[in-house]
Structure formats: C-alpha cells, structure tokens
Amino acid sequence: MSEFTEAMAQLAAGVAVVTVRDDRDDLGVTVSALMSVSADPPMILVSLASAGYLAEVLLRQDRWAASLLSSGQAAVASRFATAGRPSARHLVAGVEHHRGPHSGAIIVAGGVAALEAETAQVVPAGDHTLFVARILAIDYVRASADPLVRLRGRYRPV
C-alpha cells in the first residue's frame, strides 16, 4: 500500500453501489468516492477507475443508479467489490432490489437512500474518471437507518 493510499484510508467515507444497465446485462461496483456536488440543481459526482469496465460502460450509457448502503449491507458491498465483471443480477441474488424507472438500473433496497442519475460531465483525473451527474429521481430515503462507511480498508457501521 502506498503512503498516499494509506493516508486516504484514514478518511471515513460512505459506501454505495453504482449500477447501470448495458444492453442485455447489468453491471455494478462498490464505491466510496461518491459525493454531492450541487443542491440546485441536484448533482453528484462518482469517481471510478478509468481501467474498470463500469467506467467504460458509463462513457456510453448516460443513465445509472447509486444505492447508498446501510450498516447491515456490508455483504452487499463486498459482493459488488468482487474483481472481474460478474453480472449485477447475480450479485443481488437473495437481496431485495428493483429497477429504477428512469435508468433501468438495479437499485438495492434497504439502504439509506437511492438515486437515479444522468451523466452531465466526464472529467479524466489521473487513473480515475469523474462522472458528474444530474439527479433524475430520489428512489427512496431512509433517514432513520445508519449508513455503512469504509475506514482503514474495512466496512464499518456508524
């Protein structure tokens, strides 16, 4: 682990699953680099490894979803963090989910919130690509649920 990576691991971050429907398949990945950019209009930013398949797909599919996970969903986060390109349909087996009406992407139920988004700007940044997106819809918000966070390389409840 580089000193920079170790330093950044000291910063707690919320955990989300970003999903997209690409033709016949569903893809998704666990991220901890998702943030609010603007309240008016509502916009978010997600940072993805440029070499990853999801980043490649988001360059051609503008609409996607982000499920912000709750403290009891560490297993879901681990599934979507698996290396390779397993179909998101397999990753949500046994997990309550549905499709977002605006994006067609899988939305994981039981999190703290879920958003559907449409990419407005793509910014290359080192070995990552930043996707800045307008919010199309807020699928749900469960303010009473505790969020899942990542700190020092581990998923942790708040």
N, C-alpha and C positions, 0 to 999 in steps of 0.2 A: 504494500500500500504506500503510495507516495505521501509525502508530508502534506501536500495540498489536500489530497483525498481525506487524510486523517483529520486535518483541520476542519474541513467541511462536514465531516461526520459528527462533529460536536454540536452542530446546529439541528435542533429538532424540526421536523417537517411533517406536515400532514401526508397521508398516503391515499392515493387514488388509483383507480383502474381506468385507463383510457381505451375506448373500444371504437372500432369502425367496421362498417360492412363494406366489403370489396367484392363486387360481382356476386359470386356464389358463396364466398367464405366470410367468416367473422374473425377479426383479429383484435388482440388486446395486449396491453402491457401495464405493469405496475409502475407508477411514477411517484416521486416525492418532490419533483420540481414542477409544481403547478401553482399558479398564483393569480390573484385578482390584479387586473391592470387598470380598469376603469369602472366606475359605478354608473356613469352617464356618457355614452351608452355602456351597458354592462359588457365587460370584456375580460377574458382570462388569457393566460399565457402558459403553454406547456413546453418543456424542454425535453427533446428526445435525441438519443444518439443518432447521428446522421447515418451511420452504417447499418442501423437497425431497419428491419423490414417495415415496421409500423411507420417510421418516418418516410420511407419510400412511398407507402400507400397514401399517407396524408398529403403528399405532394400532388396526388391526382384525385383524391376524394376529399372534398371540402367539408363535409358534414360528419361529425363524430360526437361521442358522448364521454363524459367523465363521471364516474361514480366515486364519491368521496367516502371512503370506508370508515366503519365504526370499529370500536375497540374489540369487538368479538369476531372480526373478519380477517385476522392475521392469516388464516389458512387460505382465504381467497387471494390475499395479496401475494402469498408465496406461490400459489398456482400460476398467477399471471406474471410472476417474475422468472418463471422457468425459461431457460435458454432454448433457442430454437423457435419454430413457428407453429406451435400447436394451435388448432382451431379454437377460438374462444368458445364455440358451442360445447366443446369437450371440457373446457376449463370451468364452465358454470354448471356442469352436471351435478345435480343434487343441491344446487344453490338457487334460491328464489331469484328470478330475473324476468325481464320483459324487454321488448323492443321500444326504443324511443320513436314516437310518431313523426318527428321532424328529421331524424338522422337515419333511422332504420337500424341503428347500432344497439347492441346489447347493453342494457342498464341493469346493474346489480342492485337488487333490493336490500333493504336493511342497513344501508349506510347512513351517514349523517346528512347527505344531500346528493343529488344527481342533476347534472346539467347536460343540455344538448347545445352544441356549438357549431359555428361555421367559420372556417379559417378566413381571416381578413388580410393577414400579412405573414410572410415567411421570412425569417432572418437567419442566415447562416452565422454560426458563432463557434469558432474552433471546431471541435469534434462533435458538436451538437447542432441541432436546428431548432430554432424557436418558432412555435406556431402561435400567433396572436389571433384570437378568435372572438367573434361576437356571440353573445348568448342568444340562442333561439328560444329556449324554454328552460324553466326550472322544473324538473320532473317531480322532485319532492325535496322537502327539508324536514329533518328530524332533529330539532334543536335540543331535545332532551337526551339524545344519545351522545355518548362520549366518542370522540374521534380516535382513530388509530394513527399513531405517529411513528416515524422512523428516527432513531437516535443511536449513534455509535454502531451502526450496522445491524440493528435489531428492531423489529416491530415492538412497540410498547403501547399499552393503554395509557390514557392521561390520568 
